[in-house]
Amino acid sequence: MLEHSLNVYECLKKSIAAHGLSETYDDETIAIVSLLHDVCKINLYTKGTRNVKENGQWKEVEIYEVNEKFPCGDHADKSVILIQQFLKLKPDEILAIRAHMGAWDNAVQGGSHFINKIFERCKLAVLLHLADMEATYMLEKPA
């Protein structure tokens, strides 16, 4: 998660500069939204095992399971809630973190259009989402 957050930070910093928004979004805001956007994942996963069939034989393999200790809100909502226990977020920081999942947000999949409204209002939200996607799919190359 640390590697991912640092990758998002680097991608977001470059993107903000490329779009001429360095005067709009300071280094602190860039660090907050990129490094903390997935704070809800801290201590969320635990190691477990599962039996799978390989070549006709059952084999026990290690997996990660969700161990939800604080079931409060969806992924992005929960990150905002957890962060605000320790620091006061600016409105654009809240919007960016809340919308960072883009079309993968459960509310959007349920038919909500709030992400579009956030993206229209807050360029930081668009750029954080894109930085998250770039880090995940271009830099980290998931299997």
DSSP file (Angstrom, degrees, kcal/mol; ACC not computed):
  #  RESIDUE AA STRUCTURE BP1 BP2  ACC     N-H-->O    O-->H-N    N-H-->O    O-->H-N    TCO  KAPPA ALPHA  PHI   PSI    X-CA   Y-CA   Z-CA
    1    1 A M     >        0   0    0      0, 0.0     4,-2.7     0, 0.0     5,-0.2   0.000 360.0 360.0 360.0 -36.3    0.0    0.0    0.0
    2    2 A L  H  >  +     0   0    0      2,-0.2     4,-2.5     1,-0.2     5,-0.2   0.943 360.0  49.0 -61.9 -47.2    2.9    2.4    0.7
    3    3 A E  H  > S+     0   0    0      1,-0.2     4,-2.3     2,-0.2    -1,-0.2   0.924 112.4  48.8 -58.7 -44.7    4.4    1.8   -2.7
    4    4 A H  H  > S+     0   0    0      2,-0.2     4,-2.6     1,-0.2    -1,-0.2   0.934 110.9  49.3 -61.1 -47.3    1.0    2.4   -4.3
    5    5 A S  H  X S+     0   0    0     -4,-2.7     4,-2.2     1,-0.2    -1,-0.2   0.892 111.7  48.8 -62.1 -39.8    0.4    5.6   -2.4
    6    6 A L  H  X S+     0   0    0     -4,-2.5     4,-2.3     2,-0.2    -1,-0.2   0.883 110.8  51.1 -66.9 -37.6    3.8    7.0   -3.3
    7    7 A N  H  X S+     0   0    0     -4,-2.3     4,-2.5    -5,-0.2    -2,-0.2   0.914 109.7  49.7 -63.6 -42.6    3.2    6.1   -6.9
    8    8 A V  H  X S+     0   0    0     -4,-2.6     4,-2.9     2,-0.2     5,-0.2   0.913 109.3  53.1 -61.9 -42.1   -0.1    8.0   -6.8
    9    9 A Y  H  X S+     0   0    0     -4,-2.2     4,-2.7     2,-0.2    -2,-0.2   0.939 110.8  45.6 -57.1 -49.5    1.7   11.0   -5.2
   10   10 A E  H  X S+     0   0    0     -4,-2.3     4,-2.1     1,-0.2    -2,-0.2   0.917 115.1  47.1 -63.3 -43.6    4.3   11.1   -8.1
   11   11 A C  H  X S+     0   0    0     -4,-2.5     4,-2.3     2,-0.2    -1,-0.2   0.915 114.1  47.2 -63.8 -43.3    1.6   10.7  -10.8
   12   12 A L  H  X S+     0   0    0     -4,-2.9     4,-2.8    -5,-0.2     5,-0.2   0.918 110.1  52.2 -66.5 -43.4   -0.6   13.4   -9.2
   13   13 A K  H  X S+     0   0    0     -4,-2.7     4,-1.9    -5,-0.2    -1,-0.2   0.927 112.6  45.5 -58.7 -46.4    2.2   15.8   -8.7
   14   14 A K  H  X S+     0   0    0     -4,-2.1     4,-2.6    -5,-0.2    -1,-0.2   0.913 113.8  49.5 -62.4 -43.7    3.3   15.5  -12.4
   15   15 A S  H  X S+     0   0    0     -4,-2.3     4,-1.8     2,-0.2    -2,-0.2   0.898 108.9  51.0 -66.2 -41.9   -0.3   15.8  -13.6
   16   16 A I  H  <>S+     0   0    0     -4,-2.8     5,-2.8     1,-0.2     6,-0.4   0.916 113.4  46.0 -62.0 -42.8   -1.1   18.9  -11.6
   17   17 A A  H ><5S+     0   0    0     -4,-1.9     3,-1.6    -5,-0.2    -2,-0.2   0.920 110.5  53.3 -64.6 -43.9    2.1   20.5  -13.0
   18   18 A A  H 3<5S+     0   0    0     -4,-2.6    -1,-0.2     1,-0.3    -2,-0.2   0.805 110.5  47.4 -63.0 -30.0    1.3   19.5  -16.5
   19   19 A H  T 3<5S-     0   0    0     -4,-1.8    -1,-0.3    -5,-0.2    -2,-0.2   0.309 115.0-114.8 -95.0   8.8   -2.2   21.0  -16.3
   20   20 A G  T < 5S+     0   0    0     -3,-1.6     3,-0.3    -5,-0.1    -3,-0.2   0.824  79.4 124.7  66.7  32.3   -0.9   24.3  -14.8
   21   21 A L    >>< +     0   0    0     -5,-2.8     4,-2.4    -6,-0.2     3,-0.6   0.199  28.5 108.5-109.2  15.7   -2.6   23.8  -11.5
   22   22 A S  T 34 S+     0   0    0     -6,-0.4    -1,-0.2     1,-0.3    -5,-0.1   0.808  81.5  50.8 -63.6 -29.1    0.4   24.1   -9.2
   23   23 A E  T 34 S+     0   0    0     -3,-0.3    -1,-0.3     1,-0.1     3,-0.1   0.748 112.1  48.3 -77.1 -23.5   -0.9   27.5   -7.9
   24   24 A T  T <4 S+     0   0    0     -3,-0.6     2,-0.6     1,-0.2    -2,-0.2   0.879 116.2  38.9 -83.2 -41.5   -4.3   26.0   -7.2
   25   25 A Y  S  < S-     0   0    0     -4,-2.4    -1,-0.2    -9,-0.1    -4,-0.0  -0.941  79.0-150.7-119.0 114.5   -3.2   22.9   -5.3
   26   26 A D     >  -     0   0    0     -2,-0.6     4,-2.2    -3,-0.1     5,-0.2  -0.227  32.2 -99.3 -79.7 170.4   -0.3   23.2   -2.9
   27   27 A D  H  > S+     0   0    0      1,-0.2     4,-2.5     2,-0.2     5,-0.2   0.837 121.0  56.3 -59.0 -35.7    2.1   20.4   -1.9
   28   28 A E  H  > S+     0   0    0      2,-0.2     4,-2.7     1,-0.2    -1,-0.2   0.932 108.3  46.1 -64.4 -45.2    0.2   19.7    1.3
   29   29 A T  H  > S+     0   0    0      2,-0.2     4,-2.4     1,-0.2     5,-0.3   0.912 112.3  51.1 -63.2 -42.8   -3.0   19.0   -0.5
   30   30 A I  H  X S+     0   0    0     -4,-2.2     4,-2.0     1,-0.2     5,-0.3   0.924 113.1  45.8 -60.4 -44.3   -1.3   16.8   -3.1
   31   31 A A  H  X S+     0   0    0     -4,-2.5     4,-2.5    -5,-0.2     5,-0.4   0.923 112.2  51.1 -65.2 -44.8    0.3   14.8   -0.3
   32   32 A I  H  X S+     0   0    0     -4,-2.7     4,-1.6     1,-0.2    -2,-0.2   0.952 115.3  39.2 -60.1 -52.2   -2.9   14.5    1.7
   33   33 A V  H  X S+     0   0    0     -4,-2.4     4,-0.8     1,-0.2    -1,-0.2   0.878 121.5  42.0 -71.9 -35.9   -5.1   13.2   -1.1
   34   34 A S  H  < S+     0   0    0     -4,-2.0     4,-0.2    -5,-0.3    -1,-0.2   0.912 119.9  40.2 -78.4 -40.7   -2.6   10.9   -2.7
   35   35 A L  H  < S+     0   0    0     -4,-2.5    -2,-0.2    -5,-0.3    -1,-0.2   0.731 125.8  34.8 -80.5 -21.1   -1.0    9.4    0.4
   36   36 A L  H >< S+     0   0    0     -4,-1.6     3,-1.9    -5,-0.4     4,-0.2   0.414  81.9 102.1-114.0   1.5   -4.2    9.0    2.3
   37   37 A H  T 3< S+     0   0    0     -4,-0.8     3,-0.2     1,-0.3    42,-0.2   0.797  93.8  37.0 -59.9 -28.0   -6.9    8.2   -0.4
   38   38 A D  T >  S+     0   0    0     -4,-0.2     3,-2.4     1,-0.2    -1,-0.3   0.031  75.0 124.5-110.2  25.8   -6.8    4.4    0.6
   39   39 A V  G X   +     0   0    0     -3,-1.9     3,-1.6     1,-0.3    -1,-0.2   0.757  63.8  72.4 -59.3 -23.2   -6.3    4.8    4.3
   40   40 A C  G 3  S+     0   0    0      1,-0.3    -1,-0.3    -3,-0.2    -2,-0.1   0.681  87.3  64.7 -64.5 -16.5   -9.5    2.7    4.8
   41   41 A K  G X> S+     0   0    0     -3,-2.4     3,-2.0     2,-0.1     4,-0.6   0.575  71.3 116.8 -84.4  -9.2   -7.4   -0.3    3.7
   42   42 A I  T <4 S-     0   0    0     -3,-1.6    -3,-0.0     1,-0.3     0, 0.0  -0.435  95.8  -6.7 -64.1 127.5   -5.1   -0.2    6.7
   43   43 A N  T 34 S+     0   0    0     -2,-0.2    -1,-0.3     2,-0.1    26,-0.1   0.703 103.3 117.3  58.7  23.6   -5.6   -3.4    8.7
   44   44 A L  T <4  +     0   0    0     -3,-2.0    23,-3.9    24,-0.1     2,-0.4   0.811  62.7  59.5 -85.6 -32.5   -8.5   -4.4    6.4
   45   45 A Y  E  <  -A   66   0A   0     -4,-0.6     2,-0.3    21,-0.2    21,-0.2  -0.789  59.6-177.4-105.6 140.6   -6.9   -7.6    5.0
   46   46 A T  E     -A   65   0A   0     19,-2.5    19,-3.2    -2,-0.4     2,-0.3  -0.941  32.3-105.0-128.4 154.6   -5.7  -10.6    6.9
   47   47 A K  E     +A   64   0A   0     -2,-0.3     2,-0.2    17,-0.2    17,-0.2  -0.578  48.6 154.8 -79.5 140.3   -4.0  -13.8    5.6
   48   48 A G  E     -A   63   0A   0     15,-3.1    15,-2.5    -2,-0.3     2,-0.3  -0.772  32.5-114.6-143.8-170.5   -6.1  -16.9    5.4
   49   49 A T  E     -A   62   0A   0     13,-0.3     2,-0.3    -2,-0.2    13,-0.2  -0.937  19.8-174.3-134.3 159.0   -6.1  -20.2    3.5
   50   50 A R  E     -A   61   0A   0     11,-2.1    11,-3.0    -2,-0.3     2,-0.5  -0.988  27.0-118.4-149.0 146.8   -8.4  -21.8    0.9
   51   51 A N  E     +A   60   0A   0     -2,-0.3     2,-0.3     9,-0.2     9,-0.2  -0.761  34.7 178.1 -88.7 130.5   -8.4  -25.2   -0.7
   52   52 A V  E     -A   59   0A   0      7,-3.0     7,-2.9    -2,-0.5     2,-0.6  -0.949  28.9-119.6-129.6 152.5   -8.1  -25.2   -4.5
   53   53 A K  E     +A   58   0A   0     -2,-0.3     2,-0.4     5,-0.2     5,-0.2  -0.820  32.1 176.0 -96.4 122.3   -7.9  -28.1   -6.9
   54   54 A E  E >  S-A   57   0A   0      3,-3.3     3,-2.0    -2,-0.6    -2,-0.0  -0.990  71.3 -15.1-127.1 123.2   -4.7  -28.3   -9.0
   55   55 A N  T 3  S-     0   0    0     -2,-0.4    -1,-0.1     1,-0.3     3,-0.1   0.869 129.2 -52.9  53.1  40.4   -4.1  -31.2  -11.4
   56   56 A G  T 3  S+     0   0    0      1,-0.2     2,-0.4    -3,-0.0    -1,-0.3   0.448 120.0 105.0  79.6  -0.6   -6.9  -33.2   -9.7
   57   57 A Q  E <  S-A   54   0A   0     -3,-2.0    -3,-3.3     2,-0.0     2,-0.3  -0.910  71.1-122.3-116.5 141.1   -5.4  -32.7   -6.2
   58   58 A W  E     -A   53   0A   0     -2,-0.4     2,-0.4    -5,-0.2    -5,-0.2  -0.634  33.7-178.4 -79.9 136.6   -6.7  -30.5   -3.5
   59   59 A K  E     -A   52   0A   0     -7,-2.9    -7,-3.0    -2,-0.3     2,-0.5  -0.998  26.4-126.8-138.2 138.7   -4.1  -28.0   -2.2
   60   60 A E  E     -A   51   0A   0     -2,-0.4     2,-0.3    -9,-0.2    -9,-0.2  -0.746  32.8-175.0 -85.9 127.2   -4.2  -25.4    0.5
   61   61 A V  E     -A   50   0A   0    -11,-3.0   -11,-2.1    -2,-0.5     2,-0.3  -0.904  26.8-110.8-123.2 152.7   -3.2  -21.9   -0.7
   62   62 A E  E     +A   49   0A   0     -2,-0.3     2,-0.3   -13,-0.2   -13,-0.3  -0.628  41.7 171.0 -81.6 136.4   -2.7  -18.7    1.1
   63   63 A I  E     -A   48   0A   0    -15,-2.5   -15,-3.1    -2,-0.3     2,-0.5  -0.867  32.9-113.9-134.9 168.9   -5.2  -15.9    0.4
   64   64 A Y  E     -A   47   0A   0     -2,-0.3     2,-0.3   -17,-0.2   -17,-0.2  -0.927  31.1-166.4-106.5 134.8   -6.1  -12.5    1.7
   65   65 A E  E     -A   46   0A   0    -19,-3.2   -19,-2.5    -2,-0.5     2,-0.5  -0.865  25.4-109.7-118.2 152.7   -9.5  -12.1    3.4
   66   66 A V  E     -A   45   0A   0     -2,-0.3     2,-0.5   -21,-0.2   -21,-0.2  -0.703  27.6-174.6 -82.4 128.2  -11.4   -8.9    4.4
   67   67 A N        -     0   0    0    -23,-3.9     2,-0.8    -2,-0.5    -1,-0.1  -0.763  11.4-163.2-122.3  81.2  -11.5   -8.4    8.1
   68   68 A E        +     0   0    0     -2,-0.5   -24,-0.1     1,-0.2   -25,-0.1  -0.547  20.9 165.6 -75.0 107.1  -13.8   -5.4    8.4
   69   69 A K  S    S+     0   0    0     -2,-0.8    -1,-0.2     1,-0.2   -25,-0.1   0.664  76.5  34.7 -94.4 -19.5  -13.3   -3.9   11.9
   70   70 A F        -     0   0    0      3,-0.0     2,-2.5     2,-0.0    -1,-0.2  -0.676  69.7-173.0-136.4  78.4  -15.0   -0.6   11.2
   71   71 A P        +     0   0    0      0, 0.0     2,-0.6     0, 0.0     3,-0.1  -0.409  34.4 137.4 -77.4  73.0  -17.8   -1.1    8.7
   72   72 A C        -     0   0    0     -2,-2.5     9,-0.1     1,-0.1    -2,-0.0  -0.873  62.7 -34.3-125.5  98.0  -18.6    2.6    8.2
   73   73 A G  S    S-     0   0    0     -2,-0.6    -1,-0.1     4,-0.1    -3,-0.0  -0.069  84.3 -56.3  84.5 172.5  -19.3    3.6    4.7
   74   74 A D     >  -     0   0    0     -3,-0.1     4,-3.2     4,-0.0     5,-0.3  -0.183  69.3 -77.9 -79.6 178.2  -18.0    2.6    1.4
   75   75 A H  H  > S+     0   0    0      1,-0.2     4,-1.6     2,-0.2   -35,-0.2   0.903 129.6  32.6 -44.8 -62.4  -14.3    2.5    0.5
   76   76 A A  H  > S+     0   0    0      2,-0.2     4,-2.1     1,-0.2    -1,-0.2   0.885 118.1  54.0 -71.6 -39.0  -13.9    6.3   -0.2
   77   77 A D  H  > S+     0   0    0      1,-0.2     4,-2.6     2,-0.2    -1,-0.2   0.936 108.4  50.9 -56.7 -46.4  -16.4    7.4    2.4
   78   78 A K  H  X S+     0   0    0     -4,-3.2     4,-2.7     1,-0.2    -1,-0.2   0.876 106.7  53.5 -62.9 -39.3  -14.6    5.5    5.0
   79   79 A S  H  X S+     0   0    0     -4,-1.6     4,-2.6    -5,-0.3     5,-0.2   0.938 110.2  47.5 -60.3 -46.2  -11.2    7.0    4.1
   80   80 A V  H  X S+     0   0    0     -4,-2.1     4,-2.3     1,-0.2    -2,-0.2   0.931 112.9  49.1 -59.8 -46.1  -12.7   10.5    4.5
   81   81 A I  H  < S+     0   0    0     -4,-2.6     4,-0.4     1,-0.2    -2,-0.2   0.927 113.4  46.0 -60.4 -46.5  -14.2    9.6    7.8
   82   82 A L  H >< S+     0   0    0     -4,-2.7     3,-1.1     1,-0.2     4,-0.3   0.914 112.5  49.6 -65.4 -43.6  -11.0    8.1    9.2
   83   83 A I  H >X S+     0   0    0     -4,-2.6     3,-2.4     1,-0.2     4,-2.1   0.914 104.2  59.3 -61.2 -42.9   -8.8   11.0    8.0
   84   84 A Q  T 3< S+     0   0    0     -4,-2.3    -1,-0.2     1,-0.3    -2,-0.2   0.584  90.5  70.3 -70.2  -7.2  -11.0   13.6    9.5
   85   85 A Q  T <4 S+     0   0    0     -3,-1.1    -1,-0.3    -4,-0.4    -2,-0.2   0.710 115.3  25.4 -72.6 -19.2  -10.6   12.0   12.9
   86   86 A F  T <4 S+     0   0    0     -3,-2.4     2,-0.3     1,-0.3    -2,-0.2   0.668 129.9  17.6-119.6 -26.6   -7.0   13.4   12.8
   87   87 A L  S  < S-     0   0    0     -4,-2.1     2,-0.6     0, 0.0    -1,-0.3  -0.998  72.8-111.5-150.7 150.2   -7.0   16.4   10.5
   88   88 A K        -     0   0    0     -2,-0.3     2,-0.3    -3,-0.1    -4,-0.1  -0.683  34.8-146.7 -83.3 119.3   -9.5   18.8    9.0
   89   89 A L        -     0   0    0     -2,-0.6   -60,-0.0    -9,-0.1    -1,-0.0  -0.613  12.3-121.9 -85.5 144.0   -9.8   18.2    5.2
   90   90 A K     >  -     0   0    0     -2,-0.3     4,-2.3     1,-0.1     3,-0.5  -0.460  33.8-104.8 -74.5 156.7  -10.4   21.1    2.8
   91   91 A P  H  > S+     0   0    0      0, 0.0     4,-2.5     0, 0.0     5,-0.2   0.891 121.8  49.2 -52.6 -45.0  -13.6   20.7    0.7
   92   92 A D  H  > S+     0   0    0      1,-0.2     4,-2.4     2,-0.2     5,-0.2   0.839 109.1  53.6 -66.1 -31.3  -11.6   19.9   -2.5
   93   93 A E  H  > S+     0   0    0     -3,-0.5     4,-2.4     2,-0.2     5,-0.3   0.914 109.7  48.0 -67.0 -42.4   -9.6   17.3   -0.5
   94   94 A I  H  X S+     0   0    0     -4,-2.3     4,-2.8     1,-0.2    -2,-0.2   0.944 113.6  47.2 -61.0 -48.3  -12.8   15.6    0.6
   95   95 A L  H  X S+     0   0    0     -4,-2.5     4,-2.1    -5,-0.2    -2,-0.2   0.907 112.1  49.7 -62.0 -42.4  -14.2   15.6   -2.9
   96   96 A A  H  X S+     0   0    0     -4,-2.4     4,-0.6     2,-0.2    -1,-0.2   0.940 115.1  42.2 -63.9 -47.6  -11.0   14.2   -4.4
   97   97 A I  H >< S+     0   0    0     -4,-2.4     3,-0.9     1,-0.2     4,-0.2   0.924 114.5  51.9 -65.6 -42.7  -10.8   11.4   -1.9
   98   98 A R  H 3< S+     0   0    0     -4,-2.8     3,-0.3    -5,-0.3    -1,-0.2   0.854 117.8  37.6 -61.4 -35.2  -14.5   10.7   -2.1
   99   99 A A  H >< S+     0   0    0     -4,-2.1     3,-2.0    -5,-0.2    -1,-0.2   0.367  82.2 106.4 -99.0   4.4  -14.5   10.4   -5.9
  100  100 A H  T << S+     0   0    0     -3,-0.9    -1,-0.2    -4,-0.6    -2,-0.1   0.709  74.0  60.7 -64.3 -18.0  -11.1    8.7   -6.4
  101  101 A M  T >  S-     0   0    0     -3,-0.3     3,-2.2    -4,-0.2    -1,-0.3   0.660  82.2-177.7 -80.4 -15.4  -12.8    5.4   -7.3
  102  102 A G  G X   -     0   0    0     -3,-2.0     3,-1.8     1,-0.3     6,-0.2  -0.264  68.4  -3.2  55.6-133.6  -14.5    7.0  -10.3
  103  103 A A  G 3  S+     0   0    0      1,-0.3    -1,-0.3     5,-0.1    -2,-0.1   0.614 129.1  68.3 -67.5 -12.3  -16.8    4.5  -12.2
  104  104 A W  G <  S+     0   0    0     -3,-2.2    -1,-0.3     4,-0.1     2,-0.2   0.463  73.2 113.9 -86.1  -0.8  -15.6    1.7   -9.8
  105  105 A D  S <> S-     0   0    0     -3,-1.8     4,-2.1     1,-0.1     3,-0.3  -0.507  72.0-132.2 -70.3 135.6  -17.4    3.4   -6.9
  106  106 A N  H  > S+     0   0    0      1,-0.2     4,-1.3     2,-0.2     6,-0.2   0.849 105.8  56.2 -58.9 -36.0  -20.4    1.3   -5.6
  107  107 A A  H  4>S+     0   0    0      2,-0.2     5,-2.5     1,-0.2    -1,-0.2   0.898 107.5  48.5 -64.6 -39.4  -22.7    4.3   -5.6
  108  108 A V  H >45S+     0   0    0     -3,-0.3     3,-1.8    -6,-0.2    -2,-0.2   0.913 108.5  53.4 -65.4 -42.8  -22.0    4.9   -9.3
  109  109 A Q  H 3<5S+     0   0    0     -4,-2.1    -1,-0.2     1,-0.3    -2,-0.2   0.780 105.5  56.0 -63.6 -24.8  -22.6    1.3  -10.1
  110  110 A G  T 3<5S-     0   0    0     -4,-1.3    -1,-0.3    -5,-0.2    -2,-0.2   0.465 131.3 -92.4 -85.1  -2.2  -25.9    1.7   -8.4
  111  111 A G  T < 5S+     0   0    0     -3,-1.8    -3,-0.2     1,-0.3    -2,-0.1   0.401  76.1 143.9 110.8  -2.0  -26.9    4.5  -10.7
  112  112 A S      < -     0   0    0     -5,-2.5    -1,-0.3    -6,-0.2     3,-0.2  -0.425  33.3-163.8 -71.8 146.4  -25.7    7.6   -8.7
  113  113 A H     >  +     0   0    0      1,-0.1     4,-1.3    -2,-0.1     3,-0.5   0.169  57.4 110.6-112.4  15.2  -24.3   10.5  -10.8
  114  114 A F  H  >  +     0   0    0      1,-0.2     4,-2.4     2,-0.2     5,-0.2   0.817  69.7  63.9 -64.4 -29.7  -22.6   12.4   -8.0
  115  115 A I  H  > S+     0   0    0      1,-0.2     4,-3.1     2,-0.2    -1,-0.2   0.919 101.1  51.9 -60.3 -42.9  -19.1   11.5   -9.3
  116  116 A N  H  > S+     0   0    0     -3,-0.5     4,-2.4     1,-0.2    -1,-0.2   0.918 109.1  50.0 -58.3 -43.2  -19.8   13.5  -12.5
  117  117 A K  H  X S+     0   0    0     -4,-1.3     4,-1.5     2,-0.2    -1,-0.2   0.899 112.3  47.1 -64.0 -40.2  -20.9   16.5  -10.3
  118  118 A I  H  X S+     0   0    0     -4,-2.4     4,-2.8     2,-0.2     3,-0.2   0.941 112.0  49.7 -65.1 -46.6  -17.7   16.2   -8.3
  119  119 A F  H  < S+     0   0    0     -4,-3.1    -2,-0.2     1,-0.2     7,-0.2   0.863 109.7  52.0 -62.4 -36.1  -15.5   15.9  -11.4
  120  120 A E  H  < S+     0   0    0     -4,-2.4    -1,-0.2    -5,-0.2    -2,-0.2   0.856 119.7  35.5 -65.4 -34.6  -17.2   19.0  -13.0
  121  121 A R  H  < S+     0   0    0     -4,-1.5     2,-0.5    -3,-0.2    -2,-0.2   0.786 119.3  44.7 -89.6 -30.7  -16.5   21.0   -9.9
  122  122 A C    >X  -     0   0    0     -4,-2.8     4,-1.3     1,-0.1     3,-0.7  -0.893  49.1-174.4-131.8 102.1  -13.1   19.7   -8.7
  123  123 A K  H 3> S+     0   0    0     -2,-0.5     4,-2.7     1,-0.2     5,-0.2   0.822  89.0  64.6 -62.0 -31.4  -10.2   19.2  -11.0
  124  124 A L  H 3> S+     0   0    0      1,-0.2     4,-2.5     2,-0.2    -1,-0.2   0.882  99.7  52.7 -59.2 -38.4   -8.2   17.7   -8.1
  125  125 A A  H <> S+     0   0    0     -3,-0.7     4,-2.2    -7,-0.2    -1,-0.2   0.922 110.2  46.7 -64.1 -44.6  -10.8   14.8   -8.0
  126  126 A V  H  X S+     0   0    0     -4,-1.3     4,-2.4    -7,-0.2    -2,-0.2   0.946 115.0  46.5 -60.5 -48.6  -10.4   14.0  -11.7
  127  127 A L  H  X S+     0   0    0     -4,-2.7     4,-2.4     1,-0.2    -2,-0.2   0.848 110.6  51.7 -68.1 -34.5   -6.6   14.1  -11.4
  128  128 A L  H  X S+     0   0    0     -4,-2.5     4,-2.6    -5,-0.2    -1,-0.2   0.931 110.5  49.4 -65.5 -44.3   -6.5   12.0   -8.3
  129  129 A H  H  X S+     0   0    0     -4,-2.2     4,-2.2     1,-0.2    -2,-0.2   0.938 113.7  45.6 -58.2 -47.2   -8.7    9.4  -10.0
  130  130 A L  H  X S+     0   0    0     -4,-2.4     4,-2.9     1,-0.2    -1,-0.2   0.884 111.9  51.5 -65.9 -38.4   -6.4    9.4  -13.0
  131  131 A A  H  X S+     0   0    0     -4,-2.4     4,-2.7     2,-0.2    -1,-0.2   0.892 109.4  51.0 -64.5 -39.2   -3.2    9.2  -10.9
  132  132 A D  H  X S+     0   0    0     -4,-2.6     4,-2.3     2,-0.2    -2,-0.2   0.916 113.1  45.2 -62.8 -43.8   -4.7    6.2   -9.0
  133  133 A M  H  X S+     0   0    0     -4,-2.2     4,-3.1     2,-0.2     5,-0.4   0.914 113.3  49.7 -66.7 -43.5   -5.4    4.5  -12.3
  134  134 A E  H  X>S+     0   0    0     -4,-2.9     4,-2.2     1,-0.2     5,-1.7   0.933 113.0  46.6 -61.7 -45.9   -2.0    5.3  -13.7
  135  135 A A  I  <>S+     0   0    0     -4,-2.7     5,-2.1     3,-0.2     6,-0.2   0.934 118.4  42.2 -60.6 -46.2   -0.2    4.1  -10.6
  136  136 A T  I  <5S+     0   0    0     -4,-2.3    -2,-0.2    -5,-0.2    -1,-0.2   0.938 127.3  25.8 -67.8 -49.4   -2.3    0.9  -10.6
  137  137 A Y  I  <5S+     0   0    0     -4,-3.1    -3,-0.2    -5,-0.2    -2,-0.2   0.648 131.3  31.0 -98.6 -16.2   -2.4   -0.1  -14.2
  138  138 A M  I  <5S+     0   0    0     -4,-2.2    -3,-0.2    -5,-0.4    -2,-0.1   0.804 128.6  27.6-107.4 -44.0    0.8    1.5  -15.7
  139  139 A L  I   <S+     0   0    0     -5,-1.7    -3,-0.2    -4,-0.2    -4,-0.2   0.877 128.6  36.1 -87.4 -40.6    3.4    1.5  -12.9
  140  140 A E  S   <S-     0   0    0     -5,-2.1    -3,-0.2    -6,-0.3    -4,-0.1   0.633  85.9-155.2 -94.0 -14.3    2.4   -1.4  -10.7
  141  141 A K        -     0   0    0     -6,-0.2    -4,-0.2     1,-0.1    -5,-0.1   0.894  14.1-143.0  42.1  72.6    1.2   -3.7  -13.6
  142  142 A P              0   0    0      0, 0.0    -1,-0.1     0, 0.0    -6,-0.0  -0.228 360.0 360.0 -62.4 153.6   -1.3   -6.0  -11.7
  143  143 A A              0   0    0      0, 0.0    -2,-0.1     0, 0.0     0, 0.0   0.475 360.0 360.0 -74.5 360.0   -1.4   -9.6  -12.8
